[in-house]
């Protein structure tokens, strides 16, 4: 579904991505892990078409995203759902209005159809009854669920999760992880998840890729990454400091 070839990006002469290669299997959950400041968010923005690379390609279902602009790239994004870090809900809209927002902006569905889709989306994330509440009136974990419902309400083929559990306690982290796995099982979307949750991410992802110093240093099934003999991978998994962080 997604293939990245030789992706390079620098800012003010400072390289962030140094030739990233990655294939995201169709219908799978692929997690991108790595140190803070290692380029994970920059990489994700390239997949979303928000940044243009200095070199390399991002191919989505056979179409090179780096060659598109305007309406052409918007057509690709119509297949996307995005769960932003922190949720990125609109404070001035109710939960129902937040979820309905992409339907009202991007579709010609009637009001009743939108209401039905919103109700279904809330039921899928186990949040019936919060339609009229504003984001500030619900808990952090509930806001994450509303954000996930909004991402899925358009029935996307590809869903991007940018640190979906940031700021949550361990119990809520596990709850959101289980929800993502359950929703993926129901809808079979292709997912890319940027995450720092170790070891929890290994229970969610089918494939894990480690981004380090602007390159993918290892990629494979979750079990294989956990058992990796790569010193960089093991240092990150174990949370061991090195000379740069002491």
N, C-alpha and C positions, 0 to 999 in steps of 0.2 A: 504493500500500500504506500509506504514512504521509503524512499531511498536517498541517502545523502552521500555525496561524492566530493571529497577534497575541499570541504568547506573551510574557508579562511576569512577572518575578520580582525581588523586592527582598529584601535581608536587612538588618534593623536600619536601614531607611530608605535603604540604598544600592542603587540599581538595578543589576542584573546583566544581565537580559534586558529589552530595551526595545521589544518588539513584533516577535518573530521570526516570519517567514513562510517556509515551506519545504515542498516536495513531494518525496518520495522515490519514484522510479519503481519499480514492481514488478519484481523480478528483477534489480535493478541493484546496483552498489556505489557508495554516495554517501559522500564524505569530507567531514568538517567540519574546516577548518583555521582558524588564527588564533593570536594572541599568547597566551602563558601568562597565566592569570588573566582571560581574555576571556570566560569563560562557557561554554566548550565542555563541560566536565564537568557543569555545572548543566543545560545543555540536554539532555545525554544522560540525566540522571536523570529529567527530565520524560518523555522517551520511554519509559523503563522503568517509569514510574508510581511512582517513589520520592519525587518531589516534586510538590506540587500548585501550579499557577501562581496568581499573583495575578489574572491575566486571560489570556484566550486559550484555545485548544483544541488538543488532540493527538488526531487522528483516525486510528485504526488499522483499516484495512479497513472503513471506514464506521462504526466505533464510537468515540464520544468518550470517550477514556480519563479525562478530567478529571471525568466524571460517575459514574465507577465506584468501587467500594470492595469490600473483603472478597473473597468468592469470585468475584464478577464480574470483578474486575481480575486475579485469579489465573488465570482461564480465558484471558485475553488473554496473560498471561505464559507460559502453557504453550506458546505458539507461538514463544517467544523462545529464543535461545541467546546467552550473554554471555561474551565474553573480557575479563576484568578486567585493568586495568593491573597489571603485575607478575605476572599469572597467578592469584594468590589460590588456590593449591593448599593442601590440608590437609597439614601437615607429618607428622601422625601416620598418614596413610593412604598406601599404596603408589600407584604410578601407576595401576594397574588399578582400585584402590578409589576413587581420585579420579574417574576417568572414569565408573565405575559409580554414583557417588553420586546423580546426578539420576534415574537409572533406578530405583534402589531407593526413592528418596523419592517419586517422582511417578508410577510405573507399577506394574502388577501382573505384570510379566514374571517368568518363572521364572528360577532361578539359571543354568541352562544358556543360556537366551536372552540374559540379561544378559552372560554371559561371551562369547558370540558377538558381540554388539554391541560390546563393549569391544575384542575382537580386531580387528574390522573397522575401528573408529575409529583404533586404533593403526597399523594398516597404511596407512590413508589419509594419516596424517601421517608415515609412514616411520619408525616407532619400534617395530617388532617386537622383542620380547626384553627390554623394560624393565618388563614387568608387575609384577614383584616388587620393583622398586627404589623407594626413597623419594625425594621431591623433592630432598632435600639430596645425594643420590647421583648426580644427573645435572646436566648443564650448564644454563646459563641458556637457551640456545636450545632445548634439549630440553624444559625446563619450559614454555616458550611453546607448543611443539607439543602437549604433554599438555593444556594449558589449552584449546587450540583443539579437540582431540579431545573433551574433556569438553563443550564448548559445542555440538558437532555431533552427539553421540551420541544425542540425543533427536529428531534429524531436524527441527530447527526450520525454520519458514518465514522467520523474520527473525533475523538475527544481528547483534549489536552488538559492535564491537571498540573498546575504550577504550585508545588508545595501545598497540597490540599489540607494538610493537618497542622500547619503552622499555628502556634499559640494555644494548642489544645493539650489537655492533660492526657496521660497514657491511656486511661479508660476511653476517652473520647476519640483518641487516635485509632484505637482498635475498632471502635464502632464505625468510624468513617471508612476505614480499610475494608471492613466486612461489607459495608454498604456498596462500595465501589465494586468489589468482587461479585456481589449479588446482582447489581445492575448490569455488569458486563455479561454475566451468565444469561440474563434475560434478553439483552439487546444485541450482543455480539459485536459491538463497535470495536474499532481499532483504537487503542489508547496509548498515549505517551505521557508518562508521569515523571516530573522532576521532583525528587524527594531527598530528604536528609534523614528519614526515619529508618535507622538501623537498630535492630534487625527486622522490624515490622514489614518493610517494603518487600522483603524476600518472600513473604507469605501472600503478597498481592500480585507481584509481577511474574509473568512467564519468562521474560527475558530481562536481564539487567546489564546496563552498559556503564562502565566507569569512565568518567571524563576527568582527565588529569593533565595539567599544563597544556590545555588546548587541544588534546587529542584523546580519542577513545583508546585506552590502554588495554582494556579487556571487555569482552562481551560474550554472554552465553546464558544458559538457563540459570535460574536463581541458585540451585544447589551447586552448580559448577562454580559460580562466582564465590560462594561462601567457602568452597574448598580450594580456591585458587592458591597457587604457590607464588603468585606475583606479590612481591614485598609491598608495593604501593597499595594494592587492593587490600591486603591484609591489615596494613597500618590504618587505613581508613575504616574498615569494618570494626576493628578493635578500638578505634578512637585513640590511638597512640600518638602523642605529640612528636614532632621532629624539631630540628634546629631552627626552622623558620617560625615555629609557633611557641617557642620557649623564651 
